[in-house]
Structure formats: structure tokens, C-alpha cells
Amino acid sequence: MEIKIEQVSRREVVVPVVAGPGARVRPDSVRVTIEGPASVVSSLPVVSARIQADTLAPGKYDLAPVFKLPSDIRVVEVEPGTVEVHIR
């Protein structure tokens, strides 16, 4: 049996936040720190963030972005933690 140990790496990126048609997001990007195996973190091409606003009624909301990442990558920190979303 062979055990392979891989170094854990952290990376900080600025990510645009997308909310879909009819929605305006402020700020339009967040700073996110991710952590995971060094080989995965270093080869991750793009981190994306989305606001789940499809089923919301018109109005103003403070919502946390949702990130689409490989299962072995975790979000360590998001700044700001929520964004203001205006739905028309």
C-alpha cells in the first residue's frame, strides 16, 4: 500500500458575481480564498460565483454568492460575505 501526501495550497482570487437577467449586483465581485490540494488549486482555471435569484420577487436582497468548485476545494473566506441584489 502506497500513501501519497500532497501539500495543501491556498489561493486568493477576485471573482465576478453573476445574478442573471433582471438583477443588479453590488458589489459586482468578491474576493475569495480557496484551499485544497496544491495540484488542483494551481490548475484551477476560473472560479465562478452566482447569486440564486431566479425565484425571488422584485425587491432588494442581501445574498451570499454560491461558488462552483471541485469537491476537493473549499472556500476559506469570502469578502464581502454577502452582496446587495436588486431584482426588477
Secondary structure, DSSP 8 states (H G I E B T S, - for coil): -------EEEEEEEEEEE--TTEEEESSEEEEEEEEEHHHHHH----EEE---TT--SEEEEE--EEE--TT-EEEEEESS-EEEEE-
